[in-house]
């Protein structure tokens, strides 16, 4: 509506002066006869002046200044009369005074108009500079980076310095879209593509959070807000966006989530696992208080001892998992895997003997690796798991293989095996697929998985060709 009113106002500015500009030359031509001959060169020069003046109307019209427009018409009147003077026999004195007065008055009005436009432009320039300073300060305080992306050229048309700071990139490098996309986590690339497609189709602003690997090889969480530039209504082909480093917030959220999971874990242990052995201990303790038969007394004591060991194991596993879950990074140190394996087998000798398990481990020499201090706990859990599920009197084979850049420790048992559908599930908390008479906390393999994540290795399970399972873990070489 405002645009229509402005156009009507500008038309009114032009209508009356244009009518006068046409009317006066017609009256002039009627009042004064044409010359029989005239100077063609002067006519061409005067005509060129007049044509240039008419063209300048477009520029003045764009400025929208009434003094400029009014001065232009008076100035053009002077040029028009000068032009008509070359064709007609009018009194020279009248022509000279009229032309001089009109052109001088017009130029004066144009000068005043330009001065006013220049003053207004200076004020606008000063206001724009202040607004830019405020915007830069606001962006600096908000830690936001601003960017603009051209869909037609598939290139960034503007990137603020804060964007470079977020990814640790030198502004002189001017990374293109493909270089930026290569910094995005592989799991988030499709999210960016689908979000941009939805933005172009719907033209509704969108938010997304993605992981970006900065040039210091650190993963950061970046919040991106973007929308279509609507300043060009006919051809909106630019995306304007801001980005903010939200790594600290995401880490806090992850820490809170981890704390809640640990809390739920302890509640589950208390509710499902601890109550059973506590009930067994209480029941046999009550029987002991009245039992006189020595054989039954020893039997009850053995049951109490087994339940106590189970309680101790669950509490120890829960404490270990809570400890390693609260760690985001560990120092990797040099270790000898053969020494760790041999020491663990020796420490578990009582359990091995009790179940009459035969442990085979024939590797000699040194196996230098780089791992965390928890690597012994990981192998201990694998070996304990193998002993637990192997039949009495069977053999558990331990081996270390050279896999070029890492060592692979494998523990082969003769247990019931693990189906393909459970091979990933068993490394989650409280996942036990063989319940029956074999008891456990369901945390042992979850502990192994977390230790290997911290240590830069992997853990897995495969089928044993001789029956049972082969649990393995990899450790980078030193």
C-alpha positions in Angstrom: 0.0 0.0 0.0 2.8 2.4 0.9 4.5 1.6 -2.4 1.4 2.5 -4.4 1.0 5.8 -2.6 4.7 6.7 -3.2 4.3 5.9 -7.0 1.2 8.1 -7.1 3.0 11.0 -5.4 5.9 10.7 -7.9 3.5 10.7 -10.8 1.9 13.9 -9.5 5.3 15.5 -9.2 5.9 14.8 -12.9 2.5 15.4 -14.4 2.1 19.2 -14.2 5.8 20.1 -15.1 5.7 17.6 -18.0 2.5 19.3 -19.3 4.1 22.7 -19.0 7.2 21.4 -20.7 5.2 20.3 -23.7 2.8 23.3 -23.8 5.3 26.1 -23.7 7.3 24.9 -26.8 4.0 24.6 -28.7 3.1 28.2 -27.8 6.6 29.3 -28.7 6.4 27.7 -32.1 3.0 29.3 -32.8 4.2 32.8 -31.6 7.5 32.9 -33.6 8.0 31.8 -37.2 10.7 29.3 -38.2 13.9 30.4 -39.6 14.6 29.8 -43.3 18.0 28.5 -42.5 19.8 27.5 -39.2 23.1 26.3 -38.0 22.9 22.5 -38.1 25.9 22.1 -35.8 24.4 24.2 -33.1 21.1 22.3 -33.4 22.9 19.0 -32.9 24.8 20.2 -29.9 21.7 21.7 -28.3 19.8 18.6 -29.1 22.5 16.5 -27.4 22.3 18.7 -24.3 18.6 18.2 -24.2 18.8 14.4 -24.7 21.3 14.1 -21.9 19.1 16.2 -19.7 16.1 14.0 -20.4 18.2 10.9 -19.6 19.3 12.5 -16.3 15.6 12.6 -15.3 15.8 8.9 -14.6 18.6 9.3 -12.1 16.9 12.2 -10.4 13.6 10.3 -10.4 15.4 7.4 -8.6 16.6 9.8 -5.8 13.0 10.9 -5.2 13.9 14.5 -4.3 11.4 17.2 -5.1 13.9 20.1 -5.3 16.1 18.1 -7.7 13.1 17.3 -9.8 11.7 20.9 -9.9 15.2 22.3 -10.6 15.6 19.8 -13.4 12.4 21.0 -15.1 13.4 24.7 -14.9 16.9 23.8 -16.2 15.4 21.8 -19.1 13.1 24.7 -19.9 16.1 26.9 -20.5 17.7 24.2 -22.7 14.4 23.9 -24.6 14.2 27.6 -25.3 17.8 27.6 -26.4 17.1 24.7 -28.7 14.0 26.5 -30.1 16.0 29.6 -30.6 18.0 27.8 -33.3 14.7 27.2 -35.3 12.6 30.4 -34.7 12.9 34.1 -35.3 12.2 35.4 -31.8 13.7 38.5 -30.3 17.3 37.6 -29.2 17.1 39.8 -26.1 14.0 37.9 -24.9 15.6 34.6 -25.6 18.9 35.3 -23.9 17.3 36.6 -20.7 14.8 33.8 -20.5 17.4 31.1 -21.2 19.9 32.5 -18.7 17.3 33.0 -16.0 15.8 29.5 -16.4 19.1 27.6 -16.6 20.7 29.6 -13.7 17.6 29.1 -11.5 17.4 25.4 -12.4 21.1 24.8 -11.7 20.7 26.6 -8.3 17.7 24.4 -7.4 19.6 21.3 -8.5 22.6 22.3 -6.4 20.4 22.8 -3.4 18.7 19.5 -4.0 22.0 17.7 -4.4 23.3 19.3 -1.2 20.2 18.1 0.7 20.6 14.6 -0.8 24.3 14.6 0.1 23.5 15.7 3.7 20.8 13.0 3.9 23.2 10.4 2.5 25.8 11.4 5.1 23.3 11.0 7.9 22.2 7.6 6.5 25.8 6.5 6.1 26.6 7.6 9.7 23.5 5.7 11.0 24.4 2.7 8.9 27.9 2.7 10.4 26.5 2.9 13.9 24.1 0.1 13.2 26.9 -2.1 11.8 29.0 -1.4 14.9 26.0 -2.4 17.1 25.5 -5.5 15.0 29.2 -6.4 15.2 29.2 -5.9 18.9 26.0 -8.0 19.3 27.5 -10.8 17.2 30.7 -10.6 19.2 28.8 -10.8 22.5 26.5 -13.6 21.2 29.5 -15.5 19.7 27.6 -16.0 16.5 29.1 -16.3 13.0 27.2 -14.9 10.0 27.3 -16.3 6.5 25.5 -16.0 3.2 25.3 -18.8 0.6 24.3 -18.3 -3.1 22.3 -21.2 -4.4 22.9 -20.4 -8.0 26.7 -20.3 -7.8 26.9 -22.9 -5.0 29.3 -20.6 -3.2 29.5 -18.6 0.0 29.1 -14.9 -0.9 29.9 -13.8 2.7 31.5 -15.4 5.7 32.1 -13.4 8.9 35.4 -13.7 10.9 33.5 -15.5 13.7 32.7 -18.4 11.4 36.4 -18.8 10.7 37.1 -18.7 14.5 34.6 -21.5 15.2 36.4 -24.0 12.9 39.9 -22.6 13.5 40.3 -21.7 9.8 42.5 -19.0 8.3 40.2 -16.4 6.6 42.8 -16.1 3.8 42.0 -19.7 2.7 38.4 -18.8 1.6 37.1 -22.4 1.9 34.3 -23.3 -0.6 31.2 -25.3 0.1 32.8 -28.7 -0.5 35.6 -27.9 1.9 33.1 -26.9 4.6 31.0 -30.0 4.0 34.1 -32.2 4.3 34.5 -30.9 7.9 31.0 -32.1 8.8 30.7 -35.5 10.6 29.7 -38.2 8.0 26.6 -39.0 10.0 25.4 -35.3 9.7 26.0 -34.7 6.0 22.6 -36.0 4.9 20.9 -34.0 7.6 22.4 -30.7 6.2 21.4 -31.6 2.6 17.8 -32.5 3.6 17.4 -29.4 5.7 18.6 -27.1 3.0 16.2 -28.8 0.5 13.3 -28.3 2.9 14.3 -24.7 3.5 14.4 -23.9 -0.3 11.0 -25.6 -0.8 9.1 -24.3 2.3 11.1 -21.0 2.8 10.6 -21.4 6.6 13.6 -20.7 8.8 15.2 -23.9 10.2 17.6 -24.9 13.0 19.9 -27.9 13.2 22.8 -29.1 15.2 25.8 -30.8 13.5 29.3 -31.9 14.4 32.2 -30.2 12.7 35.8 -31.2 12.8 37.8 -28.0 13.2 41.3 -27.7 11.7 42.8 -28.6 15.1 41.1 -32.1 14.7 38.6 -31.4 17.5 34.9 -32.3 17.0 32.6 -29.4 17.8 28.8 -29.2 18.0 27.6 -26.3 15.9 24.0 -24.8 16.0 23.0 -23.5 12.6 20.1 -21.3 12.0 19.2 -20.3 8.4 16.5 -18.8 6.3 15.9 -17.6 2.7 16.9 -14.0 1.9 13.6 -12.3 1.2 14.9 -9.0 0.0 14.7 -10.1 -3.6 11.0 -11.2 -3.8 11.3 -12.2 -7.5 14.4 -14.4 -7.2 15.1 -15.5 -3.6 18.2 -17.6 -4.2 20.3 -16.8 -1.2 20.5 -18.5 2.2 21.5 -16.4 5.2 22.5 -18.1 8.4 24.2 -17.8 11.7 26.2 -20.5 13.5 27.1 -20.8 17.2 29.5 -23.2 18.9 27.3 -25.1 21.4 30.0 -27.8 22.3 30.0 -26.8 26.0 26.2 -27.1 26.2 26.2 -30.5 24.4 28.9 -31.8 26.7 26.9 -30.7 29.7 23.8 -32.4 28.3 25.7 -35.5 27.6 27.1 -35.4 31.2 23.7 -35.0 32.6 22.3 -37.8 30.5 25.2 -40.0 31.6 24.6 -39.1 35.2 20.9 -40.0 34.8 21.7 -43.3 33.1 24.1 -44.2 36.0 21.5 -43.3 38.5 19.0 -45.5 36.7 21.6 -48.3 36.5 22.1 -48.3 40.3 18.4 -48.2 40.8 18.0 -51.2 38.5 20.8 -53.1 40.2 19.2 -52.4 43.6 15.7 -53.3 42.5 16.5 -56.4 40.4 19.9 -57.9 41.3 20.8 -57.0 44.8 17.6 -57.9 46.4 17.8 -61.6 45.3 21.2 -62.4 46.9 20.3 -60.4 50.0 17.2 -62.4 50.3 19.2 -65.6 50.0 21.7 -64.5 52.6 18.9 -63.6 55.0 17.1 -66.9 54.5 20.2 -69.1 55.1 21.3 -66.9 58.0 17.9 -67.7 59.6 18.3 -71.4 59.0 21.8 -71.3 60.5 20.4 -69.8 63.7 18.5 -73.1 64.4 20.5 -75.7 62.4 22.6 -78.3 64.4 23.6 -80.6 61.5 27.2 -79.7 60.6 26.8 -80.8 57.0 23.8 -78.5 56.5 25.6 -75.7 58.3 28.5 -75.9 55.9 26.1 -76.0 52.9 24.3 -72.9 54.2 27.5 -71.1 54.7 28.6 -71.9 51.2 25.4 -70.5 49.8 25.9 -67.4 51.9 29.4 -67.1 50.7 28.3 -67.4 47.0 25.6 -64.8 47.4 28.1 -62.5 49.1 30.5 -62.9 46.3 27.8 -62.1 43.8 26.9 -59.0 45.7 30.5 -57.9 45.8 30.9 -58.6 42.0 27.8 -56.5 41.2 28.9 -53.6 43.4 32.4 -53.7 42.0 31.2 -53.8 38.4 28.8 -51.0 39.0 31.5 -48.9 40.6 33.9 -49.6 37.7 31.3 -48.8 35.1 30.4 -45.6 36.9 34.1 -44.6 37.0 34.8 -45.1 33.4 31.5 -43.7 32.2 32.4 -40.4 33.9 35.7 -40.2 31.9 35.7 -38.6 28.5 39.4 -39.0 27.8 42.3 -41.0 29.3 46.0 -40.9 29.0 47.4 -43.7 26.9 50.5 -45.4 28.2 52.9 -48.1 27.0 52.0 -51.6 28.2 53.2 -55.2 27.5 50.1 -57.3 26.6 51.8 -60.6 27.3 52.6 -59.4 30.8 49.0 -58.3 31.4 47.5 -61.6 30.1 49.9 -63.8 32.1 49.3 -61.7 35.3 45.5 -61.9 34.9 45.6 -65.7 34.4 47.7 -66.1 37.5 45.4 -63.9 39.6 42.3 -65.9 38.5 43.9 -69.3 39.2 41.5 -70.1 42.2 38.4 -69.6 40.0 40.1 -71.6 37.1 41.0 -74.5 39.4 37.6 -74.6 41.1 35.9 -75.1 37.7 38.7 -77.4 36.5 39.2 -75.1 33.4 42.4 -75.6 31.3 43.8 -72.2 30.1 46.2 -72.4 27.1 48.4 -69.4 26.4 51.7 -70.1 24.5 52.8 -66.7 23.3 56.4 -65.8 24.2 58.3 -62.5 23.8 56.9 -58.9 24.2 53.9 -57.3 22.7 54.3 -53.6 23.2 51.0 -51.6 23.0 49.6 -48.2 23.8 46.5 -48.3 25.8 44.8 -47.0 28.9 45.4 -48.2 32.5 42.0 -50.0 32.3 43.1 -52.5 29.6 43.7 -55.1 32.3 40.1 -54.8 33.5 38.9 -55.4 30.0 40.8 -58.6 29.5 39.9 -59.8 33.0 36.2 -59.4 32.2 36.6 -61.4 28.9 38.5 -64.2 30.7 36.0 -64.3 33.6 33.1 -64.4 31.1 34.7 -67.3 29.2 35.3 -69.3 32.5 31.8 -68.6 33.6 30.1 -69.9 30.5 32.5 -72.8 29.7 31.6 -76.3 30.8 33.5 -77.7 33.7 36.8 -79.4 32.6 36.8 -77.7 29.2 39.6 -75.6 27.7 39.8 -71.8 27.3 42.3 -70.6 24.7 44.0 -67.2 25.0 46.0 -65.8 22.0 47.6 -62.6 20.8 47.8 -62.0 17.0 49.8 -59.4 15.1 47.3 -57.4 12.9 49.9 -54.9 11.4 49.0 -51.7 13.3 47.4 -53.3 16.3 47.4 -56.5 18.5 44.3 -58.7 18.7 43.7 -60.5 22.0 41.2 -63.4 21.6 39.6 -65.6 24.3 38.0 -68.8 22.9 35.6 -70.8 25.0 33.4 -73.9 24.6 30.3 -72.3 26.0 26.8 -72.1 24.4 27.9 -69.5 21.9 26.2 -66.2 20.9 23.7 -65.9 18.1 24.2 -63.3 15.4 21.2 -61.4 16.5 22.8 -60.9 20.0 26.4 -60.1 19.0 26.0 -56.4 19.5 23.3 -56.5 22.1 25.4 -58.4 24.7 27.8 -55.4 25.0 25.0 -53.2 26.4 24.2 -52.9 30.1 22.2 -55.7 31.7 22.1 -57.7 28.5 22.5 -61.4 29.4 21.2 -63.9 26.8 22.0 -67.1 28.8 20.3 -66.7 32.2 19.6 -70.2 33.6 21.9 -71.2 36.4 24.7 -68.8 35.3 24.5 -65.6 37.3 26.1 -62.2 36.7 25.5 -58.5 36.9 25.1 -58.0 33.1 27.7 -55.2 33.3 31.0 -57.0 32.5 30.9 -56.7 28.7 29.5 -53.2 28.9 32.6 -52.3 30.9 34.9 -53.9 28.3 33.2 -51.9 25.5 33.6 -48.6 27.4 37.2 -49.3 28.2 38.0 -50.0 24.5 36.2 -46.8 23.5 38.5 -44.9 25.8 41.6 -46.9 24.8 41.2 -46.4 21.0 40.5 -50.1 20.4 37.5 -52.3 19.6 35.8 -55.3 21.1 33.7 -58.0 19.4 32.6 -61.6 19.4 32.7 -64.2 16.6 31.7 -67.9 16.4 34.3 -70.5 17.5 34.6 -73.2 14.8 35.2 -75.7 17.5 32.0 -74.7 19.3 31.4 -71.8 21.6 32.5 -68.2 21.1 35.6 -66.1 20.5 35.6 -62.8 22.3 38.3 -60.4 21.1 39.6 -56.9 21.6 42.2 -54.8 19.6 44.9 -52.7 21.1 47.0 -50.2 19.0 50.7 -51.0 18.9 53.2 -48.8 20.7 
